Amino acid sequence: MVQQIQHRFHRHPLGLVEEQSNQKEKPYCYGCGEVISASSFSCLGCNYHLHRECALAPSTINHHPLHSHHSGFFLRERPSSYHSGYVCALCKKKRDMFFYECNRCWFALDIKCSFLLNKVGESIFESKDDDHVLLENHKDELKKLDCSWCHRSLLDSICFSIRTKRYFHKKCFIQLPTKTVHPFHRLNTLLLQCDASHFICKLCQKEDHDNYFYRCFACKFDIHLECINYWQRPVIEDEKYHEHPFTLFLKDSFICDACGTNGKFVSYICSTCHLQVHKDCTSLPRIIKVTRHDHALVHKYGAHEKHDCGICFDEVKTEHGSYHCLREDCDFIVHVNCATEDENLYYIVDEDEEKLHETNSSSITRVIEVNEHGEAIKIQNFNHEHNMVLEDKIKEDNADRHCDGCMLSISTSTPSYYCSENCNFFLHKSCAELPKIKHHWFHRFVATLKSKDLEICYLCNRVCSGLFYESIKEHEFLLFCMRCAMVPNVIKCEGHKHFLFYDYKCKGQCNGCGVDHRIGAFRCKECNFSLDFACMTLPPAVRHKCDAHLLKLSHRDHDDTEEHVCDVCEGERDPNRWYYYCPICDNSVHPKCVLGELPFVKNGVTFTPDYTDHQHDVSLVRKVDGYHYCVDCGHLCQDEEALKCRICNFIIHLKCSILLKRQMEHGKAIKIKHFNHRHNLMLEDKIKEDSTDRYCDGCMLSISTSTPFYYCSQCNFFIHKSCAELPKINRHWFHRFVATLLYKDYQICDLCYRISSGLFYRSTGETRTFHFCLRCFVVPSVIKCEMHQHFLFYDHNCKSRCKACGVRHRMGAFRCRKCKFGLDFACLTLPLAIRHKCDNHLLKLSYHDDENDHTEEHVCVVCEEERDPNHWYYYCRICDNSVHPKCALGELPFVKDGTTFTPDYTGHQHNLSFIRKVDGYHYCVHCRHLCQDEEALKCWTCNFIIHLKCSILLKRLPEADLNVGCPIM
């Protein structure tokens, strides 16, 4: 018997303890969180204990029955308090214990649920879906879940459907009818189905996929499993939601008295109150607290004056239910669906609570001295070591002071606090009086005030210093800068005549800057006007060296002049976008030109070598003292933002350091220095026809004749202009983490699952690191592409097959709301045209065979195998050649020629180089065929050469520690 083990999650050896002592306080297992009463493995010095079962749990499970389509299922340590990726797929809870996680997708299973699984005999379910597991002796793990058929608690043996993620009592699943007749469809029998395709339930009108449903194939009539047995629950009675019982009532169509929206077929009525409601509305919470209002709201059925909804600002109809403010002196009213459609924007309030919790609490300052009016004139702020003194006004010559909270300038009329020890620390009086803990209207989670040297605000997407409100709860980790945190959800701004309210669903472009909205926007109910947080929080007035006066924010240029030019960069300016203007000198400036690259980052903030190409830390300097010249452009660094090294006196303009160093000619960067190349790069707008085999070292796509790009005059380095202008730090809509741009010789992209070289955006979560290739990173979440007539939007839950390649989606897909069309990242980012040795012309990507093509056989001219006419392929209309995408692109189409692979991946004793075309006559050491015009691996030490398809590289790369699965086409 094993007496001692070395567990991967603890630094000391764990010894076997056969029996626990009789002490009152029993130890807890660090793996599952339960009390240890039997034998365990323990480190007594650290008070670290594990059940024998938890300690000996395998670190890796291959082909887990709940997740058999991915092989790697790895044991992880207990999640941190703000871990975002772990929710158990079985019990639907996030518990403080060890868990198993798939490295290729988001699937996770806590260690207790992983012990429950046993395979079910196939003969029991031969008439239904056989993809089930039996869960026995589950104790309390699943007690809060209900059976999908009888809707009672799961206390017995359970059947869990892997495909549909549904739970059944074992008895219910065995007796589940395979066919039935429904009162709303008596003509034909409905048959039980379990299909991956999308369908719409005729009763609840909800779209779904990968679920059980009953279907009439003759009439295309579909009903959810959950909706088929409504009549088994004819009466719903729960005084917590309504004082009288609701009775089932079948009716073709109705308007719900609780929420005011249309319903079909199934409703519930209260004969006492004369109400007819949706089934879901029978359990509407009576009292809730929404983020948009300071007081609690109570649900009422009609009988109120006409009023606009406090969230969407449309009229709330008097005859239907709505939520009203509990306070008699407040007339705030909202639609039911507006208040409850997003669980992150409201929470239920217990009626037994006598007093609602205050939303804001705890001051960030300690008052030391007050004046005769009770005003604090001397305080101690949590973010500064010295006492601070109140100053009502500052002198004109000190007007360049900036608040260390919101990073905005302190005007002459704004009261502020300054450090009594003269250490250049200032705070607006309003910033100093902010609460330490706050509920922000953007979401329902508690936010805590913290100081940050350098962070990206989630709302305005700017890199900022100063004070932030930080919220960490239930998979949410958000940072709001002070400027955005103080903006109310309904506001009147100078740039528009009407009130603006925040709409989470607002799409389109910002009227201030023209940038697409990321997370909603402030919009006008009366007209098509919207603003994002970045423009809403622009300073109303700023100073700049181009003008002796204050430049004021202007919202529209009424000048009839044909040319509108920025007086700083001398580039063209859109007269319909916001700008800064001096009416005395008639100077107009872009906001970015007047504010600078990092307007809200504190002077002196340190940047590590990860963000710059310098060996030491460098500091941000807004004004350089003395005469220092930029190491890049050679110009004097005065009155411009710069980065300075305190160790070696290195200094460089900020505009020269971040990704690009520019020499501007008519506003166009014609010479740059890219962080990924040691030489300067020159701009070329077009390339000659005979040079079309050049590839971008960023996205690894070919450079076409009409695409502007940068090239190195000294070596074979090229990069698209669009790739070179990407920011070093960015955010992607796929998740919430900040991403940093870097170069990889080879890496697997977490979106398209292809092995690629070039530039990647890397973001690190709590348990894993994501890598996004540039081809996938630039794809928006909503897209219109040639192959489909409707817009496609990304759905993380889409599980159907890709229409282009037939492969089942792994982590969602781009799908159409109107039809069953879905695409994965791999197909959406395929090159539109390529060259191949099988044809002298360009092969263009085709989406389906011509309807006039009645050929029975569809064959790829490269591999000479059958080709599915419904899947995408490359085609030459002149020569009538059709090729599989994989045959046309090769095994590693986006790996750079010459990339070196170590013996760990190839099995050869030396490093091997990837070669697309082999010069001379060389024979493959494996198949003995000639290596010409085919991808191969070559050793420059011993002249070893092998076809790529013959090597073990393609098998070993997906299994390596490259974060995700294998490449697909």
GUMIDO-916108 format. One record per residue (C-alpha): residue in three letters; x, y, z. Coordinates in steps of 0.1 Angstrom, whole numbers, plus 2048, in hexadecimal, padded with zeros to 3 digits. Layout:
ALAXYZ/...
// end
This chain:
MET800800800/VAL80C8237F7/GLN817835818/GLN823856809/ILE81C8697E9/GLN82888A7D9/HIS80989C7CD/ARG80C8B47B1/PHE7F98CF7C3/HIS80E8CF7E3/ARG8338D57E7/HIS8388BC804/PRO833896804/LEU81188A811/GLY81186D82A/LEU7F585482E/VAL7E185884D/GLU7CB839853/GLU7B484786E/GLN7AB86A879/SER7B087489D/ASN7928798B4/GLN79789E8B6/LYS7788B48B3/GLU7838C7894/LYS7868AE877/PRO79D8B885A/TYR78E8C1838/CYS7998B3817/TYR7AA8CD802/GLY79F8BB7E3/CYS77A8B87E7/GLY7738CE806/GLU7628B381B/VAL76B8A883E/ILE78488B83F/SER77886E855/ALA78B851846/SER7AF84D839/SER7C086A828/PHE7E187781A/SER7EC894830/CYS8088AD835/LEU8058B485A/GLY81D8D185A/CYS8088E4840/ASN7E78D784C/TYR7E18CA829/HIS7CA8AC825/LEU7BC897808/HIS7A487A808/ARG7B485B7FB/GLU79D85D7DD/CYS7A58817D6/ALA7CA87C7DB/LEU7CC85F7C3/ALA7B586E7A8/PRO7C686C786/SER7D688C77A/THR7C9885756/ILE7AA873749/ASN7A9869725/HIS787867714/HIS77286F732/PRO74E86272C/LEU73F885730/HIS759894718/SER765879702/HIS76C88D6E2/HIS78B89E6F3/SER7A6887701/GLY7B789F71A/PHE7A48A373B/PHE7BB8B1755/LEU7B98B477B/ARG7BB8D8788/GLU7C08E87AA/ARG7A58FA7BD/PRO79A9197A9/SER7A293B7B6/SER7869527C1/TYR7849647A0/HIS78B946789/SER77494A76A/GLY777929757/TYR76B90E76F/VAL746904774/CYS73F8DF778/ALA72D8D2759/LEU71A8B876F/CYS70E8CA78E/LYS70F8ED77E/LYS7218FB79C/LYS74390B7A3/ARG7508FA7C2/ASP7709007D5/MET7818DE7CD/PHE7978CD7B4/PHE7898CA791/TYR7908BB76F/GLU7928D2751/CYS7958CC72C/ASN7B28E071D/ARG7A18E36FC/CYS7808F2706/TRP76D8FF725/PHE7608DD731/ALA7688D7757/LEU75D8BF771/ASP7638C1796/ILE7748A47A7/LYS7558987BB/CYS74089679B/SER75C884789/PHE7598677A2/LEU73486279A/LEU736854777/ASN72F83076B/LYS726827747/VAL70281E740/GLY6F87FE72E/GLU6EF80570A/SER6D27ED709/ILE6BE802721/PHE6BD82070A/GLU6BE8116E8/SER69F8246DD/LYS6AC8456E9/ASP6CE8576EA/ASP6E883E6F7/ASP701859700/HIS6FA858725/VAL70C851746/LEU6FD844766/LEU703858786/GLU6FE8447A6/ASN70484C7CB/HIS7078717C3/LYS6FC87C7E7/ASP6F78A17E6/GLU70A8AB7C7/LEU6EC8AE7B0/LYS6D08B37C9/LYS6C78D67BD/LEU6C18CA799/ASP6A08BD78C/CYS6988A0775/SER6918AD751/TRP67289774F/CYS660896771/HIS6708B777E/ARG6768A87A0/SER6978A87B4/LEU6B38907AA/LEU6B687A7C8/ASP6B98587B8/SER6CF84979D/ILE6D2862781/CYS6D785F75B/PHE6EB87C74D/SER6E9883727/ILE70C88D71B/ARG6FF89C6FB/THR6E28B1709/LYS6EF8B772C/ARG6CD8AC73A/TYR6C789875B/PHE6AD87D760/HIS6A486577B/LYS6AE84376E/LYS68A837770/CYS67D85675D/PHE696852741/ILE68D82D73C/GLN66883673B/LEU66D855725/PRO653851709/THR66384E6E6/LYS64285B6D6/THR62486F6E3/VAL6068846D8/HIS6038A86E4/PRO5E38BB6E8/PHE5EF8D66D1/HIS5F88BD6B6/ARG5E08A16B5/LEU5E3899690/ASN604886691/THR6198746AA/LEU6388876B8/LEU6588736B9/LEU6748776D2/GLN6948866C2/CYS6B68906CE/ASP6C68A46B3/ALA6E38BD6B1/SER6D18D3698/HIS6BF8F26A3/PHE6998F26A8/ILE67F9096B6/CYS6658FC6D0/LYS6429056C5/LEU6369096E9/CYS65191F6F9/GLN65E92E6D8/LYS6829296E3/GLU69E91E6CC/ASP6B39016D7/HIS6CB8E66CC/ASP6DB8C76DA/ASN6BC8BF6EE/TYR6A08A66F1/PHE6808B06DE/TYR6618A06CF/ARG65C8A56A9/CYS6408A0690/PHE65489B670/ALA6358A165A/CYS62D8C3668/LYS6508CD676/PHE6408D2698/ASP65A8D16B4/ILE6558D26DA/HIS6708D36F5/LEU6728B570D/GLU66C8CF729/CYS64D8DC717/ILE63D8BB70D/ASN6308B272F/TYR6228D373B/TRP6018C3744/GLN6138AD75E/ARG6168CD772/PRO5F38DD76E/VAL5F58F278E/ILE613908799/GLU6109147BD/ASP62B9287CE/GLU6229457E5/LYS6459527E2/TYR63C95E7BF/HIS6169627C0/GLU5FC95E7DB/HIS5E49497C6/PRO5EB9297B2/PHE5F092A78C/THR5DD911776/LEU5E7904754/PHE5D3913738/LEU5D990A713/LYS5D39266FA/ASP5E092E6D7/SER5ED9516E0/PHE5EB96A6FC/ILE5FC98870C/CYS60D98072D/ASP5FF996749/ALA61F99375D/CYS63999F742/GLY6239AD726/THR63299870A/ASN62197F6F3/GLY61D95A6FA/LYS61193B6E8/PHE60091B6F1/VAL609916715/SER5FF92F730/TYR5F692F755/ILE5D8942763/CYS5CF94F786/SER5A994E787/THR5A99637A7/CYS5BD980798/HIS5B297A774/LEU5D6977768/GLN5E496374B/VAL60A95F74A/HIS62794C73B/LYS63392D74E/ASP65493F756/CYS64195D763/THR63094977E/SER65194A790/LEU65A96F78B/PRO66C97C7AA/ARG6579957BD/ILE6739AC7C8/ILE6939B17B5/LYS6B09CA7B5/VAL6BC9D6793/THR6DD9E778C/ARG6CCA0477B/HIS6BAA1079A/ASP6C4A177BE/HIS6A4A087CE/ALA6949E67CD/LEU6789DF7B4/VAL6579CC7BA/HIS6439BA79F/LYS6209C779A/TYR6049BC782/GLY5F89DB76F/ALA5E69F977F/HIS600A1477C/GLU604A3576A/LYS614A37748/HIS639A3874B/ASP658A30736/CYS66EA12740/GLY68CA1D753/ILE6A3A0673F/CYS697A0671B/PHE683A2671D/ASP666A18709/GLU643A1B718/VAL638A03733/LYS6149F972C/THR5FC9FF749/GLU5E99DE744/HIS6079C7748/GLY61E9BE764/SER63F9D176B/TYR6589D8787/HIS6529F779C/CYS669A087B5/LEU6609FF7D9/ARG663A227E5/GLU643A377E2/ASP656A577D9/CYS667A467BB/ASP655A4079A/PHE66FA2978A/ILE65FA0D775/VAL66E9F375E/HIS6629D8747/VAL6649B5755/ASN67A9A8739/CYS6919C773B/ALA6969C1760/THR69C99B75F/GLU6AA99373C/ASP6CE993749/GLU6D698276A/ASN6F699876D/LEU6E09B7770/TYR6C99AE78D/TYR6C69987AC/ILE6A898C7C0/VAL6A199D7E1/ASP6939887FE/GLU67299580A/ASP67B98D82E/GLU6979A682E/GLU68D9C4842/LYS6A89D9834/LEU6B99D8812/HIS6DE9DA810/GLU6ED9FB807/THR6FD9FB7E5/ASN71AA117EE/SER72EA0F80F/SER74FA16820/SER761A36818/ILE784A36809/THR78FA5381E/ARG793A5A844/VAL789A7D84E/ILE7A4A8D864/GLU798AB1866/VAL778AC485C/ASN770AE9859/GLU753AFC868/HIS73CAF184C/GLY743ACC853/GLU758AC8834/ALA776AB1835/ILE795AC7831/LYS7AFAAD83B/ILE7ACA88832/GLN7BFA67830/ASN7B9A5580F/PHE7BEA2F80C/ASN7D3A347ED/HIS7EDA4C7FC/GLU804A4A81A/HIS802A6F823/ASN7E5A8582F/MET7D3A9A815/VAL7C7ABE817/LEU7A9ACE806/GLU7AFAE97EC/ASP791AFB7DD/LYS7A4B0A7C1/ILE7C5B077B0/LYS7DAB217A0/GLU7DAB2677A/ASP7FEB1C777/ASN7F7AFA788/ALA7DBAF0771/ASP7EEAD2763/ARG7E8ABE783/HIS7D6A9D77E/CYS7C0A8A796/ASP7D0A697A1/GLY7ADA597A2/CYS79DA60780/MET7BDA6D76F/LEU7AAA8C762/SER7B9AAF767/ILE7AFAC4785/SER79FAE4779/THR7A2B0578B/SER77FB04799/THR77EADF7A4/PRO784AD87C9/SER79FABE7CE/TYR7B6AAF7E9/TYR7DCAB27E7/CYS7F7AA07FB/SER803AB3819/GLU826AA7814/ASN827AB57F0/CYS82DA937DF/ASN819A9C7C0/PHE7FAA877C9/PHE7D7A977C2/LEU7B3A8C7C3/HIS793A9C7B8/LYS77CAA17D6/SER762A8C7C4/CYS77BA6F7BF/ALA787A707E3/GLU763A6C7EF/LEU75BA4D7DB/PRO74FA2E7EE/LYS768A117F2/ILE74D9F87E9/LYS7339FF7CE/HIS7189EF7B9/HIS71D9FC795/TRP6FF9FD77E/PHE7129EA763/HIS70E9C9775/ARG7019BC797/PHE7229B27A7/VAL7339C57C3/ALA7509DA7B7/THR76D9E47CE/LEU783A037C9/LYS7A89FC7C2/SER7C6A0E7B5/LYS7D7A02795/ASP7F7A0D784/LEU7ECA00762/GLU7CC9EF758/ILE7B29EE73C/CYS7909FB745/TYR7759E373A/LEU75D9FF730/CYS772A1871C/ASN78D9FE712/ARG7A8A1771B/VAL7C9A1072C/CYS7C7A2574C/SER7D7A2B76E/GLY7C7A3678E/LEU7A8A297A1/PHE793A0D793/TYR7749FB79F/GLU77B9D679E/SER7619BB7A0/ILE7699967A3/LYS74C97E7A7/GLU73C961794/HIS753960776/GLU753986773/PHE77399A776/LEU76E9BE76B/LEU7819DF770/PHE770A0176D/CYS786A2076C/MET77AA3E781/ARG76EA52763/CYS757A36757/ALA74CA2B77A/MET73DA4E780/VAL729A4F760/PRO703A48768/ASN6EFA31752/VAL6D9A4E746/ILE6EBA6E73D/LYS6E7A8F72B/CYS706A99719/GLU70FAB8706/GLY714AA56E5/HIS6EFA9D6E1/LYS6CEAAE6E8/HIS6BCA8F6F7/PHE6C3A79715/LEU6D8A5A70F/PHE6D3A39721/TYR6EAA1B721/ASP6DF9FE70B/TYR6F39DD70F/LYS6E79D26ED/CYS6EF9F16D9/LYS7039EA6B9/GLY711A0069F/GLN72BA1C6A0/CYS731A376BA/ASN728A596AE/GLY745A686C0/CYS762A536B1/GLY753A3C697/VAL75FA1C6A9/ASP7489FE6AB/HIS7379F86CD/ARG7469DB6E1/ILE72F9D86FF/GLY7119EE6F7/ALA710A136F8/PHE6FDA32704/ARG6E2A386EB/CYS6C6A506E4/LYS6A2A446E4/GLU697A606CC/CYS6B2A5D6B1/ASN6CEA476A4/PHE6E9A556BB/SER700A416D1/LEU721A466E5/ASP739A2D6F4/PHE749A31716/ALA76AA3D706/CYS759A5C6F7/MET741A62713/THR75FA6672B/LEU775A7D715/PRO781A9C728/PRO76BABA71F/ALA78AAD071C/VAL7B0ACA718/ARG7D0ADD713/HIS7E9AD56F7/LYS809AE56EB/CYS7F9AED6C9/ASP7E3B086D8/ALA7E7B226F4/HIS7C3B1E6FE/LEU7ADB0270B/LEU7A1AEA6F1/LYS77CAE26F6/LEU76BAC26EC/SER755AC96CD/HIS73BAB16C1/ARG735ABB69D/ASP747AD1683/HIS72FAEA674/ASP74AAF965E/ASP742AF6639/THR766AF2630/GLU76CAD5619/GLU78CACA62B/HIS78CAC2650/VAL7AFABE65D/CYS7BEAB767F/ASP7D7AD2688/VAL7EEABA69A/CYS7F2A9C683/GLU7E6AAF664/GLY7D1A9165A/GLU7ADA9264F/ARG792A95669/ASP76EA89667/PRO758AA766D/ASN73DA9167C/ARG753A83697/TRP75DA946B7/TYR77CAA96B9/TYR78DAC46CF/TYR78AAE86C3/CYS797B0B6CC/PRO77EB256BF/ILE798B416C4/CYS7B4B326AF/ASP79DB1C69A/ASN7B1AFD6A1/SER7A1ADA69E/VAL7B2ABB6AB/HIS7AAA966AC/PRO7A3A8A6D0/LYS7C0A706CD/CYS7D8A8B6C1/VAL7D1AA36DD/LEU7CEA896F9/GLY7ECA736EF/GLU7F0A4D6EE/LEU7EBA47713/PRO7D8A65721/PHE7CCA55741/VAL7ECA4374B/LYS7FFA54767/ASN820A65760/GLY83DA4E76C/VAL82BA2D768/THR843A10761/PHE8409F9744/THR8529D7745/PRO8669C9727/ASP8479B471E/TYR8379D4711/THR8569E4702/ASP8749D76EF/HIS88D9E4708/GLN8A09CE721/HIS8979E3740/ASP8789F274E/VAL86FA1373F/SER85AA3074D/LEU83FA4573C/VAL84BA6973A/ARG833A8472D/LYS84EAA072C/VAL873A99729/ASP88BAB073C/GLY8AAABA729/TYR8B5AB1706/HIS8B0A8C6FF/TYR8ACA7C6DD/CYS895A5F6D4/VAL8AAA406CD/ASP893A376B1/CYS88BA5669D/GLY8A8A6B6A9/HIS891A896B0/LEU892A9D6D1/CYS87BA8F6EC/GLN86AAAF6F9/ASP846AB6700/GLU83DA936F4/GLU835A72706/ALA853A5C709/LEU860A3D71A/LYS880A4172E/CYS897A2773E/ARG8A6A3275F/ILE8C2A1975D/CYS8D2A1F73B/ASN8C3A41731/PHE8B0A30714/ILE895A47708/ILE87BA446EC/HIS85CA556E1/LEU83CA436EC/LYS82FA446C8/CYS850A346BC/SER84FA186D6/ILE82DA076D6/LEU82C9EE6B9/LEU835A0869F/LYS84FA2369C/ARG843A3B681/GLN84FA54668/MET82FA6665D/GLU829A71639/HIS806A7E633/GLY7FAA6B651/LYS807A49644/ALA822A35655/ILE83BA2E639/LYS857A21650/ILE852A0E670/LYS8649F968A/HIS8509DA693/PHE8569C96B5/ASN85A9A86A3/HIS8769B168C/ARG8989C1691/HIS8999D6671/ASN8849F3666/LEU8679EB64F/MET85C9FF630/LEU839A03623/GLU8309F5601/ASP80C9FA5F4/LYS80F9E05D8/ILE8249C35CE/LYS82C9B65AC/GLU81999959D/ASP83898259E/SER83C9865C4/THR81B9785CF/ASP82B95D5E4/ARG833975600/TYR82296E622/CYS81B98563F/ASP82F97C65E/GLY812987673/CYS7F4974667/MET80695C64F/LEU7EF964632/SER7FC96C610/ILE801991607/SER7EB99A5E9/THR7F49B35CE/SER7DC9CD5DB/THR7E39CA601/PRO7FB9E4611/PHE8169D4626/TYR8389DB636/TYR8589C962B/CYS87B9C7637/SER8959D261D/GLN8B09BC62E/CYS89E99B633/ASN87F98762A/PHE867996643/PHE8449A3639/ILE8259AD64C/HIS8049BB641/LYS7FE9DF64A/SER7DF9D565D/CYS7F29BB671/ALA80E9D4679/GLU7F69ED687/LEU7E69D66A0/PRO7EA9E16C5/LYS8029D06DC/ILE7E79CC6F7/ASN7C39C46EC/ARG7A39B46F6/HIS78F99A6E3/TRP76A9956E4/PHE76E96F6E9/HIS77797470E/ARG77E98F728/PHE7A498C72D/VAL7BD9A5720/ALA7D2998703/THR7F69A06FA/LEU80599E6D7/LEU8239876D3/TYR8359716B9/LYS83594B6B9/ASP8489336A3/TYR82B91B6A5/GLN80D91B6BB/ILE7E990D6BB/CYS7CE9286B8/ASP7B29246D2/LEU79892F6B8/CYS7A091D698/TYR7B49006A7/ARG7CF90468C/ILE7F4902692/SER802924686/SER82193A687/GLY821960689/LEU8109786A1/PHE7F896D6BC/TYR7E497F6D6/ARG7EB96D6F7/SER7D4971715/THR7D9960736/GLY7BB95574B/GLU7BB94576D/THR7C2922762/ARG7CC92373D/THR7DB939723/PHE7CA942702/HIS7DB9486E1/PHE7C89586C4/CYS7D895A6A1/LEU7D397B68F/ARG7BC96B675/CYS7A3962690/PHE7A99816A6/VAL79E99A68C/VAL77D988685/PRO76099B696/SER74598A6AA/VAL72A993690/ILE73498F66B/LYS72698F648/CYS739978631/GLU73596F60C/MET72A94C611/HIS709954623/GLN6EE96E61D/HIS6E8976642/PHE6FE98365E/LEU71096A674/PHE71596F699/TYR72C95B6B0/ASP7199436C7/HIS72E9336E2/ASN7149176E7/CYS71190D6C2/LYS7178E76C0/SER70D8DE69C/ARG7248D667F/CYS7368F066A/LYS7268F4648/ALA7488F9637/CYS75B8DB644/GLY7418C5656/VAL7558C4677/ARG7418C8697/HIS7478E96A8/ARG75D8E76C7/MET7599096D9/GLY73C9196C7/ALA73A9276A3/PHE72D94368E/ARG70993C686/CYS6EB94B675/ARG6CC954689/LYS6B594E66B/CYS6C192C65F/LYS6D790E668/PHE6F791C65C/GLY71791B671/LEU73C92066C/ASP75A91B682/PHE778931684/ALA78D919670/CYS77791C651/LEU76E941656/THR79394A654/LEU79C935635/PRO7B094961A/LEU7989545FF/ALA7B194B5E3/ILE7D19365E2/ARG7EA9275C9/HIS7F19025C6/LYS8088EE5AE/CYS7E98DC5A0/ASP7DE8FB58E/ASN7EE91957D/HIS7D3931588/LEU7C793D5AA/LEU7B09245BC/LYS7939375CC/LEU77F92C5EA/SER75D91F5DF/TYR7409195F7/HIS72C8FE5E4/ASP72B8EE5C2/ASP7199005A6/GLU6F48F65A5/ASN6F88F0580/ASP7138D6587/HIS7028B5585/THR7228A0587/GLU71C88159C/GLU7408805A8/HIS75189D5BA/VAL7768955BC/CYS7948A95C9/VAL7AF8AB5AE/VAL7CB8A95C7/CYS7C388B5DC/GLU7AB87C5C3/GLU7928745DE/GLU76D87C5E0/ARG7638A05EA/ASP7438AA5FC/PRO7318C25E4/ASN7218D4602/HIS7428DC613/TRP75A8F8609/TYR7778F25F0/TYR78F9055DB/TYR7879075B6/CYS795914595/ARG77991D57C/ILE79191E55F/CYS79F8FB563/ASP7818ED576/ASN7978E0593/SER7898DA5B5/VAL79F8D45D4/HIS7998CC5F9/PRO7A38EA60F/LYS7BB8D3621/CYS7CB8C6601/ALA7CF8E95F3/LEU7DD8F9613/GLY7F28DC620/GLU7F68CE643/LEU8058EE653/PRO7FA90B63C/PHE800926656/VAL82291A664/LYS83F92F657/ASP85791E63F/GLY877916652/THR868912674/THR87D8FB68A/PHE86E8DE69D/THR8818CD6B9/PRO8878A76BD/ASP86A8A66D7/TYR8518AB6BA/THR86389969D/GLY87587B6AD/HIS89588469A/GLN8B688A6AE/HIS8BB8AD69F/ASN8A48CB69A/LEU8908C9679/SER8858E7663/PHE8638E9652/ILE8688ED62C/ARG84B8F2613/LYS8608EC5F4/VAL87F8D65F4/ASP89B8E05DC/GLY8AD8C45CA/TYR8A689F5CA/HIS8A18915ED/TYR88E8725F7/CYS87886F616/VAL889857630/HIS866848637/CYS854842617/ARG872845600/HIS86085C5E7/LEU86E87C5D9/CYS86A89B5EF/GLN8618B65D6/ASP8458CF5D8/GLU8398C05F8/GLU83C8CB61D/ALA8598BA62E/LEU8708BB64C/LYS8958BE646/CYS8B38BB65D/TRP8D08D2654/THR8E88BE66A/CYS8E589B65A/ASN8D18A263B/PHE8B488D648/ILE893895636/ILE870888639/HIS84E89262B/LEU8398A5645/LYS81C88D640/CYS83486F647/SER84287E667/ILE83487B68A/LEU8338A168E/LEU80F8A5686/LYS80688B6A0/ARG81C89A6BB/LEU8158BF6B7/PRO7F08BD6C2/GLU7FA8A86E1/ALA8158C16EB/ASP80F8DD705/LEU8018F66EC/ASN7E28FC700/VAL7C78EE6E8/GLY7BE8D36D0/CYS7C88CA6AD/PRO7C78DD68C/ILE7A88D9676/MET79E8E4654/
// end
